Amino acid sequence: MPLQSAVNVVDCFFFDGIKAIFQIGLAVLDATAVELCNSKDDGQALTILSRFLEHVRNEESPLPQTGNWHSMLNNEQEAYPITEISDLIRDSYEKFGNNSVEQIESLRCKHRTRVLQNHEDTTKQNVLRVVAPDVSFLHEDLEDLYDMFKREHFICCYWEGMSSSLARHDPSRPYAEQYKIDSRQFVTLFRLCSPWAWGPHIEVLATRMFRLLDENQDQLIEFKSFAWCLDIIYNGEMNEKIKLLYRLHIPPALTENDHDCQSPLKGPLLSTTRPLKLTKANGEEKDYQKQLKQMLKDLAREKEKNTEKEIPKMIQREFIQFCKTLYSLFHEDPEENDLYQAIATVTTLLLQIGEVGQRSISISSGSASDEFIDSENGACSSDQDCVFSETASTPTHPTPSLPLSEADWVVSFEHILASLLTEQSLVNFFEKPLELKPKLESAKINPYSLRINGTSQQPSMLC
């Protein structure tokens, strides 16, 4: 409403109190009732009210008249009818002046619950409208997931006492950012919703997942991030799932202070001298050497085309943690034995790849490295062909014994993904369809079972 008209409303407020504001509000709704009833959503209704208030004039005001911003921004061709402020105030007193302050307060108390519920429903629909285009969940599943997320927020705020989420809850923020959860709450929800077994490893991985999602490092995440990570696990393609698991085992998700990393991370480097020809249980022998050489060539070509930011490579201590996670995924799976055998094969191949790169770095740093590389370049058509050559692992020229650095042993995400794709049982495991609804139904039946069973601390007092 323009300032020239608003001063008249303030005069009424000083004379009659809050009753005057209530009456004028009802008069505005009465004047726009037909258009409001025909509006399709809240946004259109707000546009109608804004346009009406902008065209409320006070012809008696000595102040200069201001332009109608709504008409200017929307290039409206038709003139909108002008409403005189005195007429609006007179209508408010004639039609709604019989209501006392006591009656207004009584009506507020009567309808407060419904108004608050409508506000929560509006917030929910706006959040789902923002999140839905980025995920593949069914609408009803996404609604249930949001209800679970909000319930966890309120339980920890009011049932378990003051939390960082309650302290930072700001209704004035965008709808998608009004409810946030901390690391402990995220672990609880992740345990409820995760489709994979994980075993006792789940708490560590959920904590790493939280670090990965907490990009601004405020120790809180919103619903959109939570839905995104679950969508990859449930509906993502195999390469997306492997990329997410990969990122859980490199910084910033993985830290030196991670208690699960003490033994493997601080231990000595692993090594293997097993050949690249592996014998299967049925006696069949499979040679991966040519297959992996071609695989690395294809990866090199794809890397040239790829414009995305390169994912950091994984050193051996991080790779050990990655393998541990894969083993935990297969627990109690019907194809558990085949999956364990497949991951053992893939692990051996990746250790070979990492060792070849490590020895190549050691050789290139020695005094005979230049002569060795020159001789190899003449025999190999590409760098990828040299990776698995016999001379790469056993140089023809004697070189001094050099210490191998842990940082020299690396494998890339592309190496890991391509190696996993060579085992059909692993491909089947990561590509089989997963359903979120059973997890949500289970959480509805007994939403507090995790707390009662001790996975989350019980409250010492109710607030």
C-alpha positions in Angstrom: 0.0 0.0 0.0 1.4 3.5 -0.9 2.5 5.6 2.0 -0.1 8.3 1.4 -2.8 5.6 2.1 -1.0 3.7 4.8 -0.9 6.8 7.1 -4.7 6.7 7.2 -4.6 3.1 8.3 -2.2 4.0 11.1 -4.5 6.7 12.3 -7.3 4.1 12.6 -5.0 1.9 14.5 -4.1 4.6 17.0 -7.8 5.3 17.6 -9.3 1.8 17.7 -6.3 -0.5 18.2 -5.7 -3.9 16.6 -9.4 -4.1 15.8 -9.0 -1.5 13.0 -6.2 -3.5 11.3 -8.4 -6.7 11.4 -11.4 -4.8 9.9 -9.4 -3.3 7.1 -7.9 -6.7 6.3 -11.3 -8.2 6.0 -12.4 -5.4 3.8 -9.5 -6.0 1.4 -10.3 -9.7 1.3 -14.0 -8.9 0.6 -13.1 -6.5 -2.2 -10.9 -9.2 -3.9 -13.1 -12.2 -3.0 -14.0 -13.2 -6.6 -10.4 -13.1 -7.9 -9.1 -14.9 -4.8 -11.6 -17.7 -5.3 -10.5 -18.2 -8.9 -6.8 -18.2 -8.1 -4.9 -21.5 -8.6 -2.2 -21.2 -5.9 -0.8 -19.1 -3.1 1.5 -17.2 -5.4 -1.4 -16.0 -7.6 -3.4 -15.0 -4.5 -0.6 -12.9 -3.2 -0.2 -11.3 -6.6 -3.9 -10.3 -6.6 -3.7 -8.8 -3.1 -0.5 -6.9 -3.9 -2.0 -5.4 -7.0 -5.1 -4.3 -5.2 -3.1 -2.6 -2.4 -0.9 -0.8 -4.8 -4.0 0.8 -6.4 -5.3 2.1 -3.1 -5.0 5.9 -3.4 -5.4 9.0 -1.1 -6.4 11.9 -3.2 -6.4 14.3 -0.2 -2.8 13.6 0.7 -0.3 16.4 0.1 2.4 13.9 -0.7 3.2 13.1 -4.4 1.6 10.0 -5.8 3.9 7.0 -6.5 3.8 4.7 -9.5 2.4 1.2 -9.4 5.4 -1.1 -9.4 3.3 -4.2 -10.2 1.9 -2.7 -13.4 5.3 -1.4 -14.5 7.1 -4.8 -13.9 4.4 -6.9 -15.6 3.7 -4.5 -18.5 0.0 -4.4 -17.8 -2.0 -2.9 -20.7 -5.4 -2.6 -19.0 -5.9 0.0 -16.3 -6.6 -1.5 -12.9 -9.5 0.2 -11.0 -8.4 2.7 -8.3 -9.7 2.3 -4.7 -10.0 5.4 -2.5 -8.6 4.7 1.0 -11.5 6.5 2.7 -14.0 4.3 0.9 -12.0 1.2 2.0 -12.0 2.3 5.6 -15.7 3.2 5.6 -16.6 -0.2 4.1 -14.5 -1.9 6.8 -16.4 -0.2 9.6 -19.8 -0.7 8.0 -19.4 -4.4 7.2 -17.1 -5.6 10.0 -17.2 -3.0 12.7 -19.4 -5.0 15.0 -16.6 -7.4 16.0 -15.0 -6.6 19.4 -11.4 -7.3 20.4 -12.6 -10.1 22.6 -14.4 -11.8 19.7 -11.3 -11.4 17.5 -9.1 -13.1 20.1 -11.6 -15.8 20.5 -11.7 -16.5 16.8 -7.9 -16.5 16.7 -7.7 -19.2 19.4 -10.4 -21.2 17.7 -8.7 -21.3 14.3 -5.0 -21.1 15.4 -4.4 -24.9 15.1 -5.9 -25.0 11.6 -3.9 -21.9 10.5 -0.7 -23.4 11.7 -1.4 -26.7 10.0 -2.2 -24.9 6.8 1.1 -23.0 7.1 3.0 -26.3 7.6 1.2 -27.9 4.6 2.2 -24.9 2.5 5.8 -25.2 3.7 5.8 -28.9 2.9 4.5 -28.4 -0.6 7.0 -25.7 -1.4 9.9 -27.8 -0.2 8.7 -30.8 -2.2 8.3 -28.5 -5.3 11.9 -27.5 -4.9 13.3 -31.0 -4.3 11.2 -33.2 -6.6 12.9 -32.2 -9.9 16.3 -33.3 -8.6 15.2 -36.8 -7.3 13.4 -39.8 -8.7 11.3 -40.8 -5.7 7.6 -41.1 -6.0 5.7 -38.1 -4.7 4.1 -40.0 -1.8 7.5 -41.5 -0.8 9.1 -38.0 -0.9 6.2 -36.7 1.3 6.8 -39.5 3.9 10.5 -38.9 3.8 10.0 -35.2 4.5 7.7 -36.0 7.4 10.3 -38.3 8.9 13.0 -35.6 8.4 10.8 -32.9 10.1 9.8 -35.3 12.9 13.4 -36.0 13.7 14.1 -32.3 13.8 11.3 -31.6 16.3 12.0 -34.7 18.4 15.5 -33.7 19.0 14.5 -30.0 19.6 11.7 -30.6 22.0 11.9 -34.1 23.3 15.7 -34.3 23.9 16.1 -30.6 24.9 17.8 -27.7 23.2 19.9 -28.6 20.1 21.7 -26.7 17.5 18.8 -27.2 15.1 16.4 -25.4 17.5 18.9 -22.6 18.0 19.3 -22.0 14.3 15.7 -22.6 13.2 14.6 -19.4 11.4 11.1 -19.3 9.9 12.1 -16.3 7.8 14.5 -18.4 5.7 13.5 -20.1 2.5 11.1 -23.0 2.9 13.8 -25.6 2.0 16.2 -24.3 4.6 13.8 -24.0 7.6 14.3 -27.4 9.0 17.9 -28.8 9.4 19.4 -31.7 11.3 22.8 -32.3 12.8 25.2 -35.2 12.4 23.7 -37.3 15.2 20.2 -36.9 13.8 21.5 -37.7 10.3 23.0 -41.0 11.5 19.7 -42.0 13.0 17.7 -41.3 9.8 20.4 -42.8 7.5 20.3 -46.0 9.5 16.5 -46.1 9.1 16.4 -45.4 5.4 19.6 -47.1 4.0 18.8 -50.1 1.8 22.2 -51.7 2.3 23.2 -53.8 5.3 26.5 -51.9 6.2 26.6 -53.7 9.5 28.4 -52.0 12.4 30.2 -49.9 9.8 27.0 -47.8 9.1 27.6 -45.2 11.8 31.1 -44.4 10.5 29.9 -44.2 6.9 26.9 -42.0 7.9 29.2 -39.6 9.6 31.3 -39.4 6.5 28.3 -38.9 4.4 27.2 -36.0 6.6 30.7 -34.4 6.2 30.4 -34.7 2.5 26.9 -33.1 2.4 27.8 -30.3 4.8 29.5 -28.1 2.2 29.3 -24.9 4.2 30.6 -26.7 7.4 27.9 -25.3 9.7 27.3 -28.8 11.1 23.7 -28.8 9.7 22.2 -30.1 6.5 18.7 -29.4 5.0 16.2 -31.9 3.5 17.3 -31.4 -0.1 20.8 -32.8 0.7 19.4 -35.7 2.6 17.0 -36.6 -0.2 19.8 -36.3 -2.8 22.1 -38.8 -1.2 19.3 -41.3 -0.7 18.2 -40.9 -4.3 21.6 -41.8 -5.5 21.6 -45.0 -3.4 18.1 -46.0 -4.4 17.7 -44.7 -7.9 21.2 -43.8 -9.2 23.1 -45.7 -11.9 26.0 -47.9 -10.9 28.6 -45.3 -11.7 26.8 -42.7 -9.5 26.6 -45.1 -6.6 30.3 -46.0 -6.9 31.2 -42.4 -7.2 29.3 -41.6 -4.0 31.0 -44.5 -2.2 34.4 -43.4 -3.6 33.9 -39.8 -2.3 33.1 -41.2 1.2 36.7 -42.6 1.4 38.7 -39.5 0.4 38.9 -36.1 2.1 36.9 -34.2 3.2 34.6 -37.1 4.1 37.5 -39.2 5.4 39.7 -37.6 8.0 42.7 -38.7 10.0 40.7 -38.5 13.2 38.1 -41.0 11.9 38.2 -43.7 14.6 37.4 -46.4 12.1 40.6 -45.6 10.2 43.2 -46.1 13.0 44.2 -49.6 12.3 44.1 -49.8 8.5 45.2 -46.2 7.9 48.2 -46.4 10.2 49.3 -49.9 9.1 52.0 -50.8 6.6 51.3 -50.7 2.8 49.8 -53.8 1.4 51.5 -55.5 -1.5 50.7 -58.3 -3.8 52.7 -60.3 -6.2 49.8 -62.4 -7.5 49.6 -62.6 -11.3 47.0 -61.0 -13.4 45.8 -64.5 -14.4 43.4 -65.6 -11.8 41.9 -69.1 -11.3 38.1 -69.3 -10.7 36.5 -71.8 -8.4 35.5 -74.1 -11.3 39.1 -74.3 -12.4 38.7 -71.8 -15.3 41.5 -69.4 -15.7 40.8 -65.8 -16.7 43.4 -63.4 -18.0 42.6 -59.8 -17.1 45.8 -58.3 -18.6 44.6 -57.6 -22.1 41.2 -56.6 -20.9 42.5 -54.0 -18.4 44.9 -52.6 -20.9 42.0 -51.9 -23.3 40.0 -50.6 -20.4 42.7 -48.0 -19.5 42.9 -46.9 -23.1 39.1 -46.3 -23.2 39.4 -44.4 -19.9 42.1 -42.2 -21.2 40.0 -41.3 -24.2 36.9 -40.6 -22.0 39.0 -38.4 -19.7 40.0 -36.2 -22.6 36.3 -35.6 -23.4 35.2 -35.1 -19.8 35.1 -31.5 -18.7 33.9 -32.1 -15.2 36.2 -31.4 -12.2 38.5 -34.4 -11.8 37.9 -36.5 -8.6 41.1 -36.8 -6.5 42.9 -40.1 -6.7 42.8 -42.6 -3.8 45.9 -43.6 -1.9 46.3 -47.1 -0.5 45.1 -46.5 3.0 41.9 -44.9 1.6 41.5 -47.8 -0.8 41.7 -50.3 2.1 38.8 -48.5 3.8 36.9 -48.5 0.5 37.3 -52.3 0.2 36.1 -52.7 3.8 33.0 -50.8 3.0 32.3 -53.0 -0.1 32.6 -56.1 2.0 30.1 -54.7 4.6 27.6 -54.0 1.8 27.3 -57.7 0.9 26.5 -59.0 4.4 23.5 -61.3 4.4 22.9 -60.9 0.6 21.6 -64.0 -1.2 24.7 -63.9 -3.5 27.1 -63.2 -0.7 29.7 -65.8 -1.6 29.8 -64.8 -5.3 30.1 -61.1 -4.3 32.9 -61.8 -1.9 34.8 -63.7 -4.5 34.3 -61.0 -7.1 35.4 -58.2 -4.8 38.5 -60.2 -3.9 39.4 -60.4 -7.6 38.8 -56.7 -8.2 40.8 -55.8 -5.1 43.8 -57.9 -6.4 43.6 -56.2 -9.8 43.5 -52.7 -8.3 46.4 -53.5 -6.0 48.4 -54.5 -9.1 47.5 -51.3 -10.9 48.5 -49.2 -7.9 51.8 -51.1 -7.5 52.7 -50.6 -11.2 52.2 -46.9 -10.9 54.2 -46.9 -7.7 57.2 -48.7 -9.2 57.1 -46.5 -12.3 57.4 -43.4 -10.1 60.3 -45.0 -8.2 62.1 -46.0 -11.4 61.7 -42.5 -12.9 63.3 -41.0 -9.8 66.4 -43.2 -10.1 69.6 -42.5 -12.1 68.7 -45.1 -14.8 65.1 -43.9 -15.2 65.7 -41.9 -18.4 67.4 -44.8 -20.2 64.7 -47.2 -19.1 61.8 -45.0 -20.2 63.4 -44.3 -23.6 63.7 -48.0 -24.2 60.1 -48.6 -23.1 58.7 -45.8 -25.3 60.1 -47.5 -28.3 58.4 -50.7 -27.5 54.9 -49.4 -26.5 52.4 -47.7 -28.6 50.9 -45.7 -25.7 51.3 -45.1 -22.0 48.4 -47.4 -21.3 50.2 -50.3 -23.2 53.2 -49.8 -21.0 51.3 -50.1 -17.7 51.1 -53.9 -17.9 54.4 -54.6 -19.7 56.8 -57.1 -18.1 59.6 -54.5 -18.1 57.5 -52.0 -16.2 57.4 -54.3 -13.2 60.9 -55.8 -13.6 63.3 -53.3 -15.3 66.1 -54.7 -17.4 68.6 -52.2 -16.1 69.7 -52.5 -12.5 68.6 -49.6 -10.4 69.3 -48.6 -6.8 66.8 -49.8 -4.2 64.5 -46.8 -3.5 62.0 -46.5 -0.7 58.4 -46.5 -1.9 56.3 -43.7 -0.6 52.7 -44.3 0.4 51.5 -41.3 -1.6 53.0 -42.9 -4.8 50.4 -45.7 -4.6 47.2 -44.4 -6.1 44.2 -45.5 -8.1 41.6 -43.3 -9.7 37.8 -43.5 -9.6 37.9 -44.6 -13.3 40.2 -47.5 -12.4 37.8 -48.7 -9.6 34.7 -48.3 -11.7 36.1 -50.1 -14.7 37.4 -53.0 -12.6 34.0 -53.4 -10.8 32.3 -53.5 -14.2 34.4 -56.7 -15.1 32.4 -58.7 -12.5 28.8 -59.4 -13.4 27.8 -60.2 -9.9 28.9 -56.8 -8.7 27.1 -55.1 -11.6 23.9 -57.0 -10.7 24.2 -56.0 -7.0 24.5 -52.2 -7.7 21.9 -52.2 -10.5 19.2 -54.2 -8.9 16.0 -52.1 -8.1 15.6 -50.8 -4.5 12.4 -49.7 -2.9 12.2 -46.9 -0.3 8.6 -47.6 0.7 9.3 -50.6 2.9 11.8 -48.6 4.9 9.4 -45.8 5.4 6.5 -48.1 6.4 8.8 -49.7 9.0 9.7 -46.3 10.4 6.0 -45.4 10.6 5.1 -48.5 12.6 7.7 -47.9 15.3 9.4 -44.5 14.7 11.2 -44.6 18.1 12.6 -48.2 17.9 16.1 -47.1 17.2 16.2 -44.8 20.3 14.8 -47.6 22.5 17.3 -50.1 21.2 20.1 -47.8 22.1 21.3 -46.5 18.7 20.5 -43.0 19.9 20.8 -41.8 23.4 17.5 -41.6 25.3 16.6 -38.2 26.8 17.4 -37.7 30.4 14.4 -35.3 30.8 11.5 -34.0 28.8 11.4 -30.4 27.9 
